[in-house]
């Protein structure tokens, strides 16, 4: 489900949940735990990667649909906790977007400090609305942080997926690399940050990323419950079941 590889002071966390690295509740818990533990275990930077051709397809919709309300609350709370762990990590996190990264896959990358994406026809974007999920405040916040208010508005409301070249133009990613070079390039970015004075970098990152931490301070259980009211609405459930049906046909 998750492979850990040490590269000196950098730890690579590779999503390994075939076929699409979809984020089941269990995968979310495992990844959050790994992100939070790595700095205590000596990592001075992290690289979050996937398999070639697929970074992450986002939430595992069929597994989420199988949950009752209580379990869904726990699963979404877990996803927000994973976002917070990435956004507030005391060490830099570089996303090695090794392929497609729609919806939740895009969200994971946006939570990171930098993003390197594979060149080619790979797609990324915030298409939550198209699958019946209202964009929650923390997801909107990370989009605004990376691409600004207007582009975040368009990405969230149009649900448009873009290819790598367009993602670079929009500022969704910081650079492109050949598919086989994505992880090595992300490691180079991480190692460049490791070479900087660590305490100074940590304090500076806390300043420039403080807007990413703010939404989680106000994300209490009541706010998540209101979100779940929408999740379990007839409109959202119908759209999500349609997504699950398409995935089953594949």
N, C-alpha and C positions, 0 to 999 in steps of 0.2 A: 504493500500500500504506500510505503514511503521508504526510499533508500537514502541513507546518510553516507556522504563521502567527505573525508577530510582532505583539504588542500592546504596544508600549513595552517595558517590562522583563519582560513576561510572554510566554512562548512557548506557543502552543497546538499540541499534537500530536494530530492527528485521524486516528483509525484509518480507513483507506479500503481495505478488502479485501472487496468485495461477494461474496455478498449479505449475509453475516451477520457480517462482521468477525471471522471465525474466525481463531484464532492458529496459523498454520502455523509450522514451524521457521524459515522465512525471515522471516515477519512478526515473530516473537519477536526474532530477531537485529537487525532493523532498528529496532524500538522500543527495545530495550535500548541500542543504540548512540546513538540520539537522546536518550534520557533522560540518559545519562552525559555526552554532549558538550555539551548545552545550557548548563549552568552555566559551562563553560569558554568558551563563546561569548557570555557576557554575560547570560544569562537569570537573573533573580532569583526567578522562580517559573514553574511549568509548569501547564498545564491539559491533561488527557488527556480527549479527547472521542471521540465516534463519530458516525454519521449519525443523523438523526432516526428514532426507532423502534427502533434497534438500537445499543447501546453495543458489546457484543461477546458472541458466543455461546460464547466459551471456546475450548478447544483445537480445532483442525481435526482431528477424529477420523479421517476417511478418510486424510488425509496422514500422520498418526502411525501408522496401521495398516499403511501401505505400507513402513514402515522396518524394516530388520533390527535386531538387538539393539544393535550398535555405533552405528548412526545414532540409535536411540531413546535411548540413553544421552546422546548429544550434544544431542538435542532437549530432553530433560528437564533436563539440566544448564543448557541455555540458558534454559529457563523459570524455573528457580530463580535464575539470574543476573539475569533481568529483574525478578523479585520483589525481589531484594536491591538492585538499582539504584533501584527506587522507594522501598523501605523506608528506605534510607540516603542518599537524595538530599540533598546539602547545601542545596538550595533546596526550598521547599514545593511539593507537587504536589496539585492539586485535580482530583478526578474529576468530569467533567461526564457523568453517566450519562444519555445521550440516549434511552434505551429499554431493551430487554431486556438483562439482564446475568447470565445463569446461569453456574454453574461457574467456569471460568477468567476470565470477564468480571467476576464478582463478586470473584474473588481480586485482579485488577488494581485494582479500586476500593478494596478493603480495604487495600491497600498504600499508598494515598495518604493525605495529611493530612486532607482533608475530602472529603465526597461530596455532590453535588447531583444528585438524580434527577428524571426527568420524572414528572409526575403522570399517573395513569391506571392502566390494567390491565397495565402493563409488569411483568415478573417478574425477580426476582433471588434468589440463594441459592446454597448450596453443595451441589449435587446430585451430587457426584462418585460417591458410593456407589451411586446408582441406575444409573450407567452403567459400573459395574465397576471403579472406581478408588478405591483406599484413600486417604483424605486424608493427605497427607504432613505431617510435622511443621511445616515453614514455613507451610503453609496454615492449620493449626490455630492456630499462633502469632498470625497476623494476625487471625484470627477472635476469639480470646480478647482480644487488645488492643482490639478495637473494641467487642465486645458482652459480654465477660465469660465466665467459664468455663462456667456452666450453659447460657447461650443458645448459646454456641459448640458445646457438646456436642450440643444438640438440633438445631442447624442441620446439623452434620456427620453425625449418625447417622440423622436422619429423611429427609435429602435433599429437604426440602420447599422448593419455590419459593414466594415470597411476592410480593404486589403492592406497589406503591410505598408505599401508606398503611401496610401492615403492616411494611414495611422501615423506615419512619420510627419506628414504635412500638417496634420491636425495637432501634433504634439502629444498624441496618446502614447507614443513610444519615443525614446531618445535617439535610438540608432538602429540600423538594420545590419544583419550579417548573413552570410551564406548559412544554410541550415546546419551544416556540420561545424560552423564556427560560432554558433550562438552561445553555447555554454563556455567555450574557451574565452570568448570576448567578455562575457559576464564575469568570469573569474578575474580577468585582467582589470575590469572596472572595480571589482571588490578589493583586489590587492592594491590598487592605487589608493583607495580610501584607507586601507589598513596601514599604509606607509605614513599617513598623516598623524600628528600628535593626538592620541586617542581621547584624552579628557577634553581637549579643545573642540575636537570634532563632535563629541557627544553633546556638549553644551550648545554648540552651534546648530546641530540637527534638532535639538529640543526646541530651539527658538523658531527655526524656519518651518518646522512641522507641527507647531502647537495648534494650528487650525484643524489638523487631522485628529487630534486628541479630543477636541471640544465636543463633537457630537456624541461621543460615548459617555460623557459626563451626565448627559440628560436622557440617556436611553435606559429608562427604568422599565420594570415589568409591565406597567400600565401602557406605556408607549408600544411595547411589543404586542401586547394583547390587542390593541387597536389595529395594529398591522395584521394580526391573525384574523380579525373580523373580516378584513378585506380578502385575505388569502382563502378563507373558507366561503367566500361569497359565491353565488351561482356562476357569475361571469368568470371569475378567476379559476374556479375548479373546472369549468368546461374547457377553458383554454389550456390549462395544465394537462387535463386528460387527453386533449388532442395532441399535445407534445409527446406524452407518454406513448400514445398509439403509433405515432410516426417513428419513434425510437424502436418500438417493438418490431415494426415492419423491416427495419434495417438489419 
